[in-house]
Structure formats: structure tokens, C-alpha cells
Amino acid sequence: YIQPEDDDILARQEIDHQRTKWKAFMKSRGNIWSEKWLWQNWKMHAELASDFVLKRKLQKLFDSKVKTRKKLKKLIRNGVPPEYRGLVWWACSGAEDKKNSSHSDRQYLVMVQRSKELEHSQISHDIDKDLKRTFPDIMKSNTKYDIHDSLRRVLLAFAVRNNSIGYC
């Protein structure tokens, strides 16, 4: 039996504490991921309402929302448990709006489909050559998740989307 380091124990305890707080927040709010108002950047609203009196009126009007946003902000600043990090990033970054506003022919899955056109090209050959030199130890191990194929898909999709650059 190997005794874990004190730092590891403290880190696990902190993550468990964060997890408890997040679960309580999500239980009280329901589906927080679909509430766009919760994740919007309120700095823009604050700039529009530079008048102190107007700010107070807006705060009273949206009091429960303001309290909820403050609670969410505090949760985020105190740490996000690993299992929620992707969802929190997606919601905070505005990625959903950006994805929805982009042209469908420029989205990743379309680029992956179109990358099949490059299958026997010089670009594909260069990517394969470089991938063999990238993370050689990982490439030798037989894992469920093949990082080689994933990285290849991303690089080929990038080459399709940015055909003036290609792969360099």
C-alpha cells in the first residue's frame, strides 16, 4: 500500500467539496445548462446601465436572477469538478451560440467528411509522417482511445477548412 501525499488527499477533498456544492446548486435550479441568461456576459449589461439608479432598478427587477448568477460565479471561482468542466466551459464560452450561428458547411463534422477527399494526397502523407513522430510512447500502447486517429481527423479537418494554409 502506498500512502497518498497530503496534497493529493487535500485535492480530492476539495474536489468532493466542489462536487457537493455543484450538485446542490443544480438540484435547486434544475437544468442550468439550457438557461442562457445564466451564462451570458453581464458586463455588457452593466456598461449599458452606467447610471447607478438604473443599475439598482435593473437589479431589483432581476433580483432572483442576479442572486443565482452570483451563486454560479462563486461556484465557478471556487472550482468546477472535473465531470462538469466541459459543460461549464461550453456554457460560459458562448460556444453553443457560435456553433449555431456558423455556416453549416464550416462546422467540424462537415470538415471531417470533406477531409476524405484528402485521403491519398501529399497533405495526408505529411500528417501521417508527423503523427508517427508525435507522442511515440502513446502510439505504441494499445489503448481504447486512439489518439493517433483523433489527432489525424483534427489535422485533416483543419487542412480542409483552411485550404490556403493546408498542413504545414
HUBELRA-V710480 format. One record per residue. N is the residue number from 1. RES is the residue in one letter. PSI is psi in whole degrees, 0 to 359 (none if undefined). NEAR is the number of other ideal C-beta (glycine too) atoms within 8 Angstrom. D_FIRST is the distance of its C-alpha to the first C-alpha in Angstrom with 2 decimals. Layout:
N_RES_PSI_NEAR_D_FIRST / N_RES_PSI_NEAR_D_FIRST
//
This chain:
1_Y_129_2_0.00 / 2_I_125_3_3.81 / 3_Q_123_4_6.40 / 4_P_151_6_9.25 / 5_E_152_6_12.56 / 6_D_322_6_15.22 / 7_D_321_6_17.44 / 8_D_318_8_15.22 / 9_I_316_9_15.04 / 10_L_320_8_18.78 / 11_A_317_8_19.59 / 12_R_319_8_18.11 / 13_Q_320_8_20.01 / 14_E_317_9_23.08 / 15_I_319_11_23.03 / 16_D_320_8_22.76 / 17_H_314_8_25.66 / 18_Q_315_13_27.65 / 19_R_317_10_27.12 / 20_T_314_8_28.48 / 21_K_314_10_31.48 / 22_W_318_12_32.28 / 23_K_319_8_32.17 / 24_A_317_8_34.50 / 25_F_314_12_36.82 / 26_M_326_9_37.02 / 27_K_321_6_37.63 / 28_S_334_5_40.47 / 29_R_341_9_42.03 / 30_G_221_4_41.69 / 31_N_91_6_41.64 / 32_I_339_11_41.32 / 33_W_335_6_41.14 / 34_S_356_5_44.78 / 35_E_89_9_46.21 / 36_K_323_6_47.56 / 37_W_332_6_49.03 / 38_L_332_11_45.59 / 39_W_353_8_44.47 / 40_Q_155_7_47.78 / 41_N_112_5_48.26 / 42_W_354_7_50.15 / 43_K_321_6_51.13 / 44_M_317_8_53.98 / 45_H_324_8_55.19 / 46_A_322_9_55.01 / 47_E_323_7_57.14 / 48_L_328_6_59.69 / 49_A_67_9_59.89 / 50_S_339_7_60.41 / 51_D_128_6_62.78 / 52_F_316_5_61.00 / 53_V_317_6_63.04 / 54_L_321_9_62.32 / 55_K_316_11_58.58 / 56_R_318_8_58.73 / 57_K_317_8_60.66 / 58_L_320_10_58.19 / 59_Q_317_9_55.30 / 60_K_321_7_57.03 / 61_L_318_6_57.82 / 62_F_34_8_54.25 / 63_D_311_8_52.65 / 64_S_324_6_50.13 / 65_K_321_9_49.24 / 66_V_315_9_48.91 / 67_K_317_8_46.58 / 68_T_317_10_44.45 / 69_R_321_10_44.38 / 70_K_319_8_43.45 / 71_K_317_9_40.56 / 72_L_316_11_39.42 / 73_K_316_8_39.86 / 74_K_318_8_37.74 / 75_L_315_12_34.97 / 76_I_315_10_35.06 / 77_R_330_6_35.12 / 78_N_355_7_32.11 / 79_G_145_8_30.11 / 80_V_127_10_30.03 / 81_P_148_10_26.96 / 82_P_321_6_26.08 / 83_E_345_5_27.60 / 84_Y_353_9_30.93 / 85_R_316_9_31.31 / 86_G_317_6_33.39 / 87_L_318_8_35.64 / 88_V_316_10_36.16 / 89_W_314_9_36.97 / 90_W_316_9_39.35 / 91_A_316_11_41.09 / 92_C_327_8_41.36 / 93_S_344_7_42.46 / 94_G_18_8_45.42 / 95_A_323_8_44.26 / 96_E_315_8_45.66 / 97_D_318_7_49.09 / 98_K_318_9_49.02 / 99_K_314_8_48.09 / 100_N_331_6_50.85 / 101_S_349_5_53.41 / 102_S_155_8_52.81 / 103_H_138_5_55.05 / 104_S_331_6_53.56 / 105_D_356_5_54.38 / 106_R_5_8_52.13 / 107_Q_158_10_48.94 / 108_Y_312_6_45.84 / 109_L_325_6_46.16 / 110_V_320_10_49.78 / 111_M_321_13_48.88 / 112_V_317_10_46.34 / 113_Q_316_7_49.13 / 114_R_338_9_51.61 / 115_S_344_13_49.25 / 116_K_339_6_49.97 / 117_E_336_7_53.33 / 118_L_7_11_51.61 / 119_E_317_7_49.90 / 120_H_28_5_51.79 / 121_S_173_8_52.83 / 122_Q_323_5_52.20 / 123_I_312_11_49.89 / 124_S_318_11_47.69 / 125_H_316_9_47.74 / 126_D_319_9_46.77 / 127_I_313_13_43.87 / 128_D_320_9_42.52 / 129_K_316_8_42.94 / 130_D_325_8_41.04 / 131_L_327_12_38.21 / 132_K_333_8_37.46 / 133_R_350_6_36.92 / 134_T_127_8_34.90 / 135_F_57_6_31.10 / 136_P_326_8_31.42 / 137_D_321_6_27.69 / 138_I_323_8_27.48 / 139_M_331_11_30.70 / 140_K_331_5_29.47 / 141_S_144_6_26.51 / 142_N_102_2_27.50 / 143_T_160_7_26.41 / 144_K_319_3_27.88 / 145_Y_111_5_29.22 / 146_D_101_7_31.58 / 147_I_330_10_31.89 / 148_H_311_8_34.76 / 149_D_321_7_36.95 / 150_S_313_9_36.26 / 151_L_322_10_37.13 / 152_R_315_11_40.15 / 153_R_316_10_41.43 / 154_V_315_8_41.21 / 155_L_319_11_42.98 / 156_L_319_15_45.69 / 157_A_319_13_46.27 / 158_F_316_10_46.61 / 159_A_323_15_49.11 / 160_V_313_12_51.13 / 161_R_323_8_51.19 / 162_N_64_8_52.09 / 163_N_339_7_54.39 / 164_S_333_4_56.13 / 165_I_316_7_52.87 / 166_G_227_8_51.38 / 167_Y_123_10_48.34 / 168_C_none_3_48.37
//
